[in-house]
Amino acid sequence: MEGVVGLLRKMKNAKEGRVRDNVVPTAEARRVEELFKALGRMSWESFVQHRLPEDLKGSLGGVEGPGGGV
């Protein structure tokens, strides 16, 4: 699970322009995007913003989970 959360965090940071170098594994990011597109319910961005469990949002930056801050 940590690997998935880490990848989503990297993708979110890259999308928001908060990375200096290309740190997102392009092939993996593409697979995530394709998976969400194939599911057709929501984008990965929407999933991170609205559906990721609260305790994992803290590891994505800026939002504290039930156990406290990052």
mmCIF file of the N, C-alpha and C atoms, coordinates in Angstrom:
data_MODEL
# 
_entry.id   MODEL 
# 
loop_
_atom_site.group_PDB 
_atom_site.id 
_atom_site.type_symbol 
_atom_site.label_atom_id 
_atom_site.label_alt_id 
_atom_site.label_comp_id 
_atom_site.label_asym_id 
_atom_site.label_entity_id 
_atom_site.label_seq_id 
_atom_site.pdbx_PDB_ins_code 
_atom_site.Cartn_x 
_atom_site.Cartn_y 
_atom_site.Cartn_z 
_atom_site.occupancy 
_atom_site.B_iso_or_equiv 
_atom_site.pdbx_formal_charge 
_atom_site.auth_seq_id 
_atom_site.auth_comp_id 
_atom_site.auth_asym_id 
_atom_site.auth_atom_id 
_atom_site.pdbx_PDB_model_num 
ATOM 1   N N  . MET A 1 1  ? 0.828   -1.189 0.000   1.00 0.00 ? 1  MET A N  1 
ATOM 2   C CA . MET A 1 1  ? 0.000   0.000  0.000   1.00 0.00 ? 1  MET A CA 1 
ATOM 3   C C  . MET A 1 1  ? 0.875   1.257  0.000   1.00 0.00 ? 1  MET A C  1 
ATOM 4   N N  . GLU A 1 2  ? 1.981   1.251  0.725   1.00 0.00 ? 2  GLU A N  1 
ATOM 5   C CA . GLU A 1 2  ? 2.841   2.431  0.789   1.00 0.00 ? 2  GLU A CA 1 
ATOM 6   C C  . GLU A 1 2  ? 3.390   2.801  -0.579  1.00 0.00 ? 2  GLU A C  1 
ATOM 7   N N  . GLY A 1 3  ? 3.680   1.801  -1.409  1.00 0.00 ? 3  GLY A N  1 
ATOM 8   C CA . GLY A 1 3  ? 4.186   2.075  -2.748  1.00 0.00 ? 3  GLY A CA 1 
ATOM 9   C C  . GLY A 1 3  ? 3.174   2.810  -3.604  1.00 0.00 ? 3  GLY A C  1 
ATOM 10  N N  . VAL A 1 4  ? 1.914   2.420  -3.484  1.00 0.00 ? 4  VAL A N  1 
ATOM 11  C CA . VAL A 1 4  ? 0.841   3.066  -4.242  1.00 0.00 ? 4  VAL A CA 1 
ATOM 12  C C  . VAL A 1 4  ? 0.646   4.496  -3.748  1.00 0.00 ? 4  VAL A C  1 
ATOM 13  N N  . VAL A 1 5  ? 0.609   4.666  -2.425  1.00 0.00 ? 5  VAL A N  1 
ATOM 14  C CA . VAL A 1 5  ? 0.443   5.999  -1.851  1.00 0.00 ? 5  VAL A CA 1 
ATOM 15  C C  . VAL A 1 5  ? 1.612   6.891  -2.252  1.00 0.00 ? 5  VAL A C  1 
ATOM 16  N N  . GLY A 1 6  ? 2.820   6.341  -2.221  1.00 0.00 ? 6  GLY A N  1 
ATOM 17  C CA . GLY A 1 6  ? 4.002   7.100  -2.628  1.00 0.00 ? 6  GLY A CA 1 
ATOM 18  C C  . GLY A 1 6  ? 3.926   7.541  -4.078  1.00 0.00 ? 6  GLY A C  1 
ATOM 19  N N  . LEU A 1 7  ? 3.485   6.645  -4.943  1.00 0.00 ? 7  LEU A N  1 
ATOM 20  C CA . LEU A 1 7  ? 3.348   6.991  -6.361  1.00 0.00 ? 7  LEU A CA 1 
ATOM 21  C C  . LEU A 1 7  ? 2.280   8.066  -6.553  1.00 0.00 ? 7  LEU A C  1 
ATOM 22  N N  . LEU A 1 8  ? 1.147   7.918  -5.885  1.00 0.00 ? 8  LEU A N  1 
ATOM 23  C CA . LEU A 1 8  ? 0.097   8.939  -5.984  1.00 0.00 ? 8  LEU A CA 1 
ATOM 24  C C  . LEU A 1 8  ? 0.599   10.284 -5.470  1.00 0.00 ? 8  LEU A C  1 
ATOM 25  N N  . ARG A 1 9  ? 1.393   10.272 -4.396  1.00 0.00 ? 9  ARG A N  1 
ATOM 26  C CA . ARG A 1 9  ? 1.956   11.504 -3.850  1.00 0.00 ? 9  ARG A CA 1 
ATOM 27  C C  . ARG A 1 9  ? 2.877   12.163 -4.872  1.00 0.00 ? 9  ARG A C  1 
ATOM 28  N N  . LYS A 1 10 ? 3.734   11.367 -5.498  1.00 0.00 ? 10 LYS A N  1 
ATOM 29  C CA . LYS A 1 10 ? 4.644   11.902 -6.523  1.00 0.00 ? 10 LYS A CA 1 
ATOM 30  C C  . LYS A 1 10 ? 3.875   12.463 -7.708  1.00 0.00 ? 10 LYS A C  1 
ATOM 31  N N  . MET A 1 11 ? 2.833   11.747 -8.125  1.00 0.00 ? 11 MET A N  1 
ATOM 32  C CA . MET A 1 11 ? 2.025   12.212 -9.249  1.00 0.00 ? 11 MET A CA 1 
ATOM 33  C C  . MET A 1 11 ? 1.324   13.525 -8.906  1.00 0.00 ? 11 MET A C  1 
ATOM 34  N N  . LYS A 1 12 ? 0.781   13.605 -7.692  1.00 0.00 ? 12 LYS A N  1 
ATOM 35  C CA . LYS A 1 12 ? 0.092   14.820 -7.247  1.00 0.00 ? 12 LYS A CA 1 
ATOM 36  C C  . LYS A 1 12 ? 1.067   16.001 -7.211  1.00 0.00 ? 12 LYS A C  1 
ATOM 37  N N  . ASN A 1 13 ? 2.236   15.777 -6.631  1.00 0.00 ? 13 ASN A N  1 
ATOM 38  C CA . ASN A 1 13 ? 3.242   16.844 -6.567  1.00 0.00 ? 13 ASN A CA 1 
ATOM 39  C C  . ASN A 1 13 ? 3.697   17.276 -7.952  1.00 0.00 ? 13 ASN A C  1 
ATOM 40  N N  . ALA A 1 14 ? 3.872   16.337 -8.873  1.00 0.00 ? 14 ALA A N  1 
ATOM 41  C CA . ALA A 1 14 ? 4.283   16.667 -10.234 1.00 0.00 ? 14 ALA A CA 1 
ATOM 42  C C  . ALA A 1 14 ? 3.187   17.468 -10.932 1.00 0.00 ? 14 ALA A C  1 
ATOM 43  N N  . LYS A 1 15 ? 1.942   17.059 -10.745 1.00 0.00 ? 15 LYS A N  1 
ATOM 44  C CA . LYS A 1 15 ? 0.814   17.752 -11.367 1.00 0.00 ? 15 LYS A CA 1 
ATOM 45  C C  . LYS A 1 15 ? 0.704   19.193 -10.862 1.00 0.00 ? 15 LYS A C  1 
ATOM 46  N N  . GLU A 1 16 ? 1.035   19.396 -9.585  1.00 0.00 ? 16 GLU A N  1 
ATOM 47  C CA . GLU A 1 16 ? 0.955   20.723 -8.984  1.00 0.00 ? 16 GLU A CA 1 
ATOM 48  C C  . GLU A 1 16 ? 2.246   21.524 -9.150  1.00 0.00 ? 16 GLU A C  1 
ATOM 49  N N  . GLY A 1 17 ? 3.221   20.958 -9.880  1.00 0.00 ? 17 GLY A N  1 
ATOM 50  C CA . GLY A 1 17 ? 4.465   21.672 -10.146 1.00 0.00 ? 17 GLY A CA 1 
ATOM 51  C C  . GLY A 1 17 ? 5.391   21.781 -8.956  1.00 0.00 ? 17 GLY A C  1 
ATOM 52  N N  . ARG A 1 18 ? 5.287   20.847 -8.017  1.00 0.00 ? 18 ARG A N  1 
ATOM 53  C CA . ARG A 1 18 ? 6.110   20.899 -6.814  1.00 0.00 ? 18 ARG A CA 1 
ATOM 54  C C  . ARG A 1 18 ? 7.303   19.947 -6.855  1.00 0.00 ? 18 ARG A C  1 
ATOM 55  N N  . VAL A 1 19 ? 7.742   19.566 -8.034  1.00 0.00 ? 19 VAL A N  1 
ATOM 56  C CA . VAL A 1 19 ? 8.924   18.719 -8.148  1.00 0.00 ? 19 VAL A CA 1 
ATOM 57  C C  . VAL A 1 19 ? 9.944   19.406 -9.044  1.00 0.00 ? 19 VAL A C  1 
ATOM 58  N N  . ARG A 1 20 ? 11.202  19.237 -8.691  1.00 0.00 ? 20 ARG A N  1 
ATOM 59  C CA . ARG A 1 20 ? 12.263  19.871 -9.481  1.00 0.00 ? 20 ARG A CA 1 
ATOM 60  C C  . ARG A 1 20 ? 12.687  19.005 -10.661 1.00 0.00 ? 20 ARG A C  1 
ATOM 61  N N  . ASP A 1 21 ? 12.814  17.736 -10.408 1.00 0.00 ? 21 ASP A N  1 
ATOM 62  C CA . ASP A 1 21 ? 13.241  16.799 -11.448 1.00 0.00 ? 21 ASP A CA 1 
ATOM 63  C C  . ASP A 1 21 ? 12.098  15.852 -11.755 1.00 0.00 ? 21 ASP A C  1 
ATOM 64  N N  . ASN A 1 22 ? 12.264  15.104 -12.806 1.00 0.00 ? 22 ASN A N  1 
ATOM 65  C CA . ASN A 1 22 ? 11.256  14.119 -13.172 1.00 0.00 ? 22 ASN A CA 1 
ATOM 66  C C  . ASN A 1 22 ? 11.397  12.911 -12.246 1.00 0.00 ? 22 ASN A C  1 
ATOM 67  N N  . VAL A 1 23 ? 10.729  12.958 -11.101 1.00 0.00 ? 23 VAL A N  1 
ATOM 68  C CA . VAL A 1 23 ? 10.843  11.890 -10.118 1.00 0.00 ? 23 VAL A CA 1 
ATOM 69  C C  . VAL A 1 23 ? 9.705   10.883 -10.210 1.00 0.00 ? 23 VAL A C  1 
ATOM 70  N N  . VAL A 1 24 ? 8.729   11.150 -11.047 1.00 0.00 ? 24 VAL A N  1 
ATOM 71  C CA . VAL A 1 24 ? 7.598   10.236 -11.204 1.00 0.00 ? 24 VAL A CA 1 
ATOM 72  C C  . VAL A 1 24 ? 7.953   9.201  -12.266 1.00 0.00 ? 24 VAL A C  1 
ATOM 73  N N  . PRO A 1 25 ? 7.914   7.917  -11.888 1.00 0.00 ? 25 PRO A N  1 
ATOM 74  C CA . PRO A 1 25 ? 8.141   6.876  -12.898 1.00 0.00 ? 25 PRO A CA 1 
ATOM 75  C C  . PRO A 1 25 ? 7.041   6.950  -13.958 1.00 0.00 ? 25 PRO A C  1 
ATOM 76  N N  . THR A 1 26 ? 7.402   7.378  -15.134 1.00 0.00 ? 26 THR A N  1 
ATOM 77  C CA . THR A 1 26 ? 6.428   7.648  -16.184 1.00 0.00 ? 26 THR A CA 1 
ATOM 78  C C  . THR A 1 26 ? 5.566   6.438  -16.525 1.00 0.00 ? 26 THR A C  1 
ATOM 79  N N  . ALA A 1 27 ? 6.178   5.279  -16.659 1.00 0.00 ? 27 ALA A N  1 
ATOM 80  C CA . ALA A 1 27 ? 5.409   4.086  -17.022 1.00 0.00 ? 27 ALA A CA 1 
ATOM 81  C C  . ALA A 1 27 ? 4.393   3.744  -15.933 1.00 0.00 ? 27 ALA A C  1 
ATOM 82  N N  . GLU A 1 28 ? 4.794   3.837  -14.680 1.00 0.00 ? 28 GLU A N  1 
ATOM 83  C CA . GLU A 1 28 ? 3.878   3.541  -13.582 1.00 0.00 ? 28 GLU A CA 1 
ATOM 84  C C  . GLU A 1 28 ? 2.747   4.567  -13.515 1.00 0.00 ? 28 GLU A C  1 
ATOM 85  N N  . ALA A 1 29 ? 3.080   5.836  -13.685 1.00 0.00 ? 29 ALA A N  1 
ATOM 86  C CA . ALA A 1 29 ? 2.071   6.894  -13.661 1.00 0.00 ? 29 ALA A CA 1 
ATOM 87  C C  . ALA A 1 29 ? 1.065   6.682  -14.792 1.00 0.00 ? 29 ALA A C  1 
ATOM 88  N N  . ARG A 1 30 ? 1.559   6.309  -15.954 1.00 0.00 ? 30 ARG A N  1 
ATOM 89  C CA . ARG A 1 30 ? 0.673   6.048  -17.089 1.00 0.00 ? 30 ARG A CA 1 
ATOM 90  C C  . ARG A 1 30 ? -0.274  4.892  -16.788 1.00 0.00 ? 30 ARG A C  1 
ATOM 91  N N  . ARG A 1 31 ? 0.253   3.850  -16.126 1.00 0.00 ? 31 ARG A N  1 
ATOM 92  C CA . ARG A 1 31 ? -0.595  2.709  -15.772 1.00 0.00 ? 31 ARG A CA 1 
ATOM 93  C C  . ARG A 1 31 ? -1.705  3.129  -14.805 1.00 0.00 ? 31 ARG A C  1 
ATOM 94  N N  . VAL A 1 32 ? -1.351  3.974  -13.840 1.00 0.00 ? 32 VAL A N  1 
ATOM 95  C CA . VAL A 1 32 ? -2.362  4.462  -12.894 1.00 0.00 ? 32 VAL A CA 1 
ATOM 96  C C  . VAL A 1 32 ? -3.431  5.254  -13.636 1.00 0.00 ? 32 VAL A C  1 
ATOM 97  N N  . GLU A 1 33 ? -3.010  6.153  -14.512 1.00 0.00 ? 33 GLU A N  1 
ATOM 98  C CA . GLU A 1 33 ? -3.959  6.955  -15.285 1.00 0.00 ? 33 GLU A CA 1 
ATOM 99  C C  . GLU A 1 33 ? -4.846  6.068  -16.154 1.00 0.00 ? 33 GLU A C  1 
ATOM 100 N N  . GLU A 1 34 ? -4.253  5.055  -16.795 1.00 0.00 ? 34 GLU A N  1 
ATOM 101 C CA . GLU A 1 34 ? -5.020  4.146  -17.642 1.00 0.00 ? 34 GLU A CA 1 
ATOM 102 C C  . GLU A 1 34 ? -6.012  3.331  -16.819 1.00 0.00 ? 34 GLU A C  1 
ATOM 103 N N  . LEU A 1 35 ? -5.607  2.913  -15.627 1.00 0.00 ? 35 LEU A N  1 
ATOM 104 C CA . LEU A 1 35 ? -6.499  2.148  -14.764 1.00 0.00 ? 35 LEU A CA 1 
ATOM 105 C C  . LEU A 1 35 ? -7.727  2.974  -14.386 1.00 0.00 ? 35 LEU A C  1 
ATOM 106 N N  . PHE A 1 36 ? -7.509  4.201  -13.956 1.00 0.00 ? 36 PHE A N  1 
ATOM 107 C CA . PHE A 1 36 ? -8.643  5.045  -13.587 1.00 0.00 ? 36 PHE A CA 1 
ATOM 108 C C  . PHE A 1 36 ? -9.518  5.363  -14.801 1.00 0.00 ? 36 PHE A C  1 
ATOM 109 N N  . LYS A 1 37 ? -8.883  5.548  -15.956 1.00 0.00 ? 37 LYS A N  1 
ATOM 110 C CA . LYS A 1 37 ? -9.646  5.813  -17.179 1.00 0.00 ? 37 LYS A CA 1 
ATOM 111 C C  . LYS A 1 37 ? -10.492 4.595  -17.559 1.00 0.00 ? 37 LYS A C  1 
ATOM 112 N N  . ALA A 1 38 ? -9.913  3.398  -17.430 1.00 0.00 ? 38 ALA A N  1 
ATOM 113 C CA . ALA A 1 38 ? -10.641 2.172  -17.762 1.00 0.00 ? 38 ALA A CA 1 
ATOM 114 C C  . ALA A 1 38 ? -11.808 1.950  -16.799 1.00 0.00 ? 38 ALA A C  1 
ATOM 115 N N  . LEU A 1 39 ? -11.608 2.292  -15.538 1.00 0.00 ? 39 LEU A N  1 
ATOM 116 C CA . LEU A 1 39 ? -12.686 2.148  -14.563 1.00 0.00 ? 39 LEU A CA 1 
ATOM 117 C C  . LEU A 1 39 ? -13.816 3.131  -14.857 1.00 0.00 ? 39 LEU A C  1 
ATOM 118 N N  . GLY A 1 40 ? -13.445 4.311  -15.363 1.00 0.00 ? 40 GLY A N  1 
ATOM 119 C CA . GLY A 1 40 ? -14.423 5.284  -15.814 1.00 0.00 ? 40 GLY A CA 1 
ATOM 120 C C  . GLY A 1 40 ? -15.244 5.967  -14.735 1.00 0.00 ? 40 GLY A C  1 
ATOM 121 N N  . ARG A 1 41 ? -14.893 5.790  -13.493 1.00 0.00 ? 41 ARG A N  1 
ATOM 122 C CA . ARG A 1 41 ? -15.693 6.370  -12.417 1.00 0.00 ? 41 ARG A CA 1 
ATOM 123 C C  . ARG A 1 41 ? -15.173 7.741  -11.982 1.00 0.00 ? 41 ARG A C  1 
ATOM 124 N N  . MET A 1 42 ? -13.867 7.899  -11.927 1.00 0.00 ? 42 MET A N  1 
ATOM 125 C CA . MET A 1 42 ? -13.267 9.161  -11.516 1.00 0.00 ? 42 MET A CA 1 
ATOM 126 C C  . MET A 1 42 ? -11.806 9.163  -11.926 1.00 0.00 ? 42 MET A C  1 
ATOM 127 N N  . SER A 1 43 ? -11.211 10.334 -11.894 1.00 0.00 ? 43 SER A N  1 
ATOM 128 C CA . SER A 1 43 ? -9.794  10.441 -12.215 1.00 0.00 ? 43 SER A CA 1 
ATOM 129 C C  . SER A 1 43 ? -8.965  10.101 -10.978 1.00 0.00 ? 43 SER A C  1 
ATOM 130 N N  . TRP A 1 44 ? -7.688  9.838  -11.199 1.00 0.00 ? 44 TRP A N  1 
ATOM 131 C CA . TRP A 1 44 ? -6.829  9.572  -10.049 1.00 0.00 ? 44 TRP A CA 1 
ATOM 132 C C  . TRP A 1 44 ? -6.732  10.801 -9.166  1.00 0.00 ? 44 TRP A C  1 
ATOM 133 N N  . GLU A 1 45 ? -6.788  11.993 -9.775  1.00 0.00 ? 45 GLU A N  1 
ATOM 134 C CA . GLU A 1 45 ? -6.716  13.233 -8.997  1.00 0.00 ? 45 GLU A CA 1 
ATOM 135 C C  . GLU A 1 45 ? -7.917  13.340 -8.056  1.00 0.00 ? 45 GLU A C  1 
ATOM 136 N N  . SER A 1 46 ? -9.101  13.021 -8.571  1.00 0.00 ? 46 SER A N  1 
ATOM 137 C CA . SER A 1 46 ? -10.310 13.052 -7.760  1.00 0.00 ? 46 SER A CA 1 
ATOM 138 C C  . SER A 1 46 ? -10.237 12.013 -6.649  1.00 0.00 ? 46 SER A C  1 
ATOM 139 N N  . PHE A 1 47 ? -9.695  10.848 -6.966  1.00 0.00 ? 47 PHE A N  1 
ATOM 140 C CA . PHE A 1 47 ? -9.541  9.801  -5.957  1.00 0.00 ? 47 PHE A CA 1 
ATOM 141 C C  . PHE A 1 47 ? -8.651  10.280 -4.818  1.00 0.00 ? 47 PHE A C  1 
ATOM 142 N N  . VAL A 1 48 ? -7.509  10.876 -5.162  1.00 0.00 ? 48 VAL A N  1 
ATOM 143 C CA . VAL A 1 48 ? -6.590  11.367 -4.135  1.00 0.00 ? 48 VAL A CA 1 
ATOM 144 C C  . VAL A 1 48 ? -7.254  12.457 -3.302  1.00 0.00 ? 48 VAL A C  1 
ATOM 145 N N  . GLN A 1 49 ? -7.963  13.345 -3.969  1.00 0.00 ? 49 GLN A N  1 
ATOM 146 C CA . GLN A 1 49 ? -8.582  14.481 -3.288  1.00 0.00 ? 49 GLN A CA 1 
ATOM 147 C C  . GLN A 1 49 ? -9.744  14.073 -2.381  1.00 0.00 ? 49 GLN A C  1 
ATOM 148 N N  . HIS A 1 50 ? -10.593 13.131 -2.861  1.00 0.00 ? 50 HIS A N  1 
ATOM 149 C CA . HIS A 1 50 ? -11.847 12.891 -2.168  1.00 0.00 ? 50 HIS A CA 1 
ATOM 150 C C  . HIS A 1 50 ? -12.028 11.503 -1.566  1.00 0.00 ? 50 HIS A C  1 
ATOM 151 N N  . ARG A 1 51 ? -11.339 10.511 -2.076  1.00 0.00 ? 51 ARG A N  1 
ATOM 152 C CA . ARG A 1 51 ? -11.647 9.143  -1.651  1.00 0.00 ? 51 ARG A CA 1 
ATOM 153 C C  . ARG A 1 51 ? -10.532 8.448  -0.879  1.00 0.00 ? 51 ARG A C  1 
ATOM 154 N N  . LEU A 1 52 ? -9.338  8.957  -0.957  1.00 0.00 ? 52 LEU A N  1 
ATOM 155 C CA . LEU A 1 52 ? -8.240  8.320  -0.245  1.00 0.00 ? 52 LEU A CA 1 
ATOM 156 C C  . LEU A 1 52 ? -8.537  8.392  1.247   1.00 0.00 ? 52 LEU A C  1 
ATOM 157 N N  . PRO A 1 53 ? -8.418  7.290  1.955   1.00 0.00 ? 53 PRO A N  1 
ATOM 158 C CA . PRO A 1 53 ? -8.727  7.313  3.389   1.00 0.00 ? 53 PRO A CA 1 
ATOM 159 C C  . PRO A 1 53 ? -7.953  8.417  4.109   1.00 0.00 ? 53 PRO A C  1 
ATOM 160 N N  . GLU A 1 54 ? -8.587  9.016  5.091   1.00 0.00 ? 54 GLU A N  1 
ATOM 161 C CA . GLU A 1 54 ? -7.999  10.139 5.822   1.00 0.00 ? 54 GLU A CA 1 
ATOM 162 C C  . GLU A 1 54 ? -6.613  9.830  6.374   1.00 0.00 ? 54 GLU A C  1 
ATOM 163 N N  . ASP A 1 55 ? -6.396  8.614  6.863   1.00 0.00 ? 55 ASP A N  1 
ATOM 164 C CA . ASP A 1 55 ? -5.102  8.295  7.448   1.00 0.00 ? 55 ASP A CA 1 
ATOM 165 C C  . ASP A 1 55 ? -3.991  8.244  6.407   1.00 0.00 ? 55 ASP A C  1 
ATOM 166 N N  . LEU A 1 56 ? -4.327  8.089  5.148   1.00 0.00 ? 56 LEU A N  1 
ATOM 167 C CA . LEU A 1 56 ? -3.323  8.080  4.100   1.00 0.00 ? 56 LEU A CA 1 
ATOM 168 C C  . LEU A 1 56 ? -3.109  9.454  3.495   1.00 0.00 ? 56 LEU A C  1 
ATOM 169 N N  . LYS A 1 57 ? -4.090  10.352 3.615   1.00 0.00 ? 57 LYS A N  1 
ATOM 170 C CA . LYS A 1 57 ? -3.955  11.684 3.049   1.00 0.00 ? 57 LYS A CA 1 
ATOM 171 C C  . LYS A 1 57 ? -2.771  12.423 3.659   1.00 0.00 ? 57 LYS A C  1 
ATOM 172 N N  . GLY A 1 58 ? -2.495  12.203 4.917   1.00 0.00 ? 58 GLY A N  1 
ATOM 173 C CA . GLY A 1 58 ? -1.366  12.852 5.561   1.00 0.00 ? 58 GLY A CA 1 
ATOM 174 C C  . GLY A 1 58 ? -0.056  12.538 4.866   1.00 0.00 ? 58 GLY A C  1 
ATOM 175 N N  . SER A 1 59 ? 0.089   11.333 4.379   1.00 0.00 ? 59 SER A N  1 
ATOM 176 C CA . SER A 1 59 ? 1.323   10.982 3.696   1.00 0.00 ? 59 SER A CA 1 
ATOM 177 C C  . SER A 1 59 ? 1.397   11.590 2.308   1.00 0.00 ? 59 SER A C  1 
ATOM 178 N N  . LEU A 1 60 ? 0.277   12.158 1.821   1.00 0.00 ? 60 LEU A N  1 
ATOM 179 C CA . LEU A 1 60 ? 0.289   12.840 0.536   1.00 0.00 ? 60 LEU A CA 1 
ATOM 180 C C  . LEU A 1 60 ? 0.622   14.316 0.694   1.00 0.00 ? 60 LEU A C  1 
ATOM 181 N N  . GLY A 1 61 ? 0.729   14.753 1.917   1.00 0.00 ? 61 GLY A N  1 
ATOM 182 C CA . GLY A 1 61 ? 1.150   16.133 2.178   1.00 0.00 ? 61 GLY A CA 1 
ATOM 183 C C  . GLY A 1 61 ? 0.015   17.063 2.484   1.00 0.00 ? 61 GLY A C  1 
ATOM 184 N N  . GLY A 1 62 ? 0.198   17.865 3.528   1.00 0.00 ? 62 GLY A N  1 
ATOM 185 C CA . GLY A 1 62 ? -0.716  18.948 3.833   1.00 0.00 ? 62 GLY A CA 1 
ATOM 186 C C  . GLY A 1 62 ? -1.940  18.604 4.636   1.00 0.00 ? 62 GLY A C  1 
ATOM 187 N N  . VAL A 1 63 ? -2.334  17.347 4.695   1.00 0.00 ? 63 VAL A N  1 
ATOM 188 C CA . VAL A 1 63 ? -3.531  16.972 5.432   1.00 0.00 ? 63 VAL A CA 1 
ATOM 189 C C  . VAL A 1 63 ? -3.128  15.980 6.516   1.00 0.00 ? 63 VAL A C  1 
ATOM 190 N N  . GLU A 1 64 ? -3.532  16.252 7.735   1.00 0.00 ? 64 GLU A N  1 
ATOM 191 C CA . GLU A 1 64 ? -3.189  15.354 8.831   1.00 0.00 ? 64 GLU A CA 1 
ATOM 192 C C  . GLU A 1 64 ? -4.169  14.196 8.878   1.00 0.00 ? 64 GLU A C  1 
ATOM 193 N N  . GLY A 1 65 ? -3.643  13.025 9.175   1.00 0.00 ? 65 GLY A N  1 
ATOM 194 C CA . GLY A 1 65 ? -4.474  11.866 9.371   1.00 0.00 ? 65 GLY A CA 1 
ATOM 195 C C  . GLY A 1 65 ? -4.848  11.746 10.835  1.00 0.00 ? 65 GLY A C  1 
ATOM 196 N N  . PRO A 1 66 ? -5.597  10.718 11.203  1.00 0.00 ? 66 PRO A N  1 
ATOM 197 C CA . PRO A 1 66 ? -6.041  10.553 12.583  1.00 0.00 ? 66 PRO A CA 1 
ATOM 198 C C  . PRO A 1 66 ? -4.884  10.435 13.570  1.00 0.00 ? 66 PRO A C  1 
ATOM 199 N N  . GLY A 1 67 ? -3.750  9.936  13.115  1.00 0.00 ? 67 GLY A N  1 
ATOM 200 C CA . GLY A 1 67 ? -2.605  9.758  14.005  1.00 0.00 ? 67 GLY A CA 1 
ATOM 201 C C  . GLY A 1 67 ? -1.780  11.009 14.167  1.00 0.00 ? 67 GLY A C  1 
ATOM 202 N N  . GLY A 1 68 ? -2.151  12.108 13.586  1.00 0.00 ? 68 GLY A N  1 
ATOM 203 C CA . GLY A 1 68 ? -1.396  13.338 13.709  1.00 0.00 ? 68 GLY A CA 1 
ATOM 204 C C  . GLY A 1 68 ? -0.790  13.734 12.390  1.00 0.00 ? 68 GLY A C  1 
ATOM 205 N N  . GLY A 1 69 ? 0.163   14.607 12.463  1.00 0.00 ? 69 GLY A N  1 
ATOM 206 C CA . GLY A 1 69 ? 0.789   15.141 11.254  1.00 0.00 ? 69 GLY A CA 1 
ATOM 207 C C  . GLY A 1 69 ? 1.820   14.234 10.676  1.00 0.00 ? 69 GLY A C  1 
ATOM 208 N N  . VAL A 1 70 ? 2.419   14.695 9.624   1.00 0.00 ? 70 VAL A N  1 
ATOM 209 C CA . VAL A 1 70 ? 3.428   13.928 8.908   1.00 0.00 ? 70 VAL A CA 1 
ATOM 210 C C  . VAL A 1 70 ? 4.759   14.158 9.558   1.00 0.00 ? 70 VAL A C  1 
# 
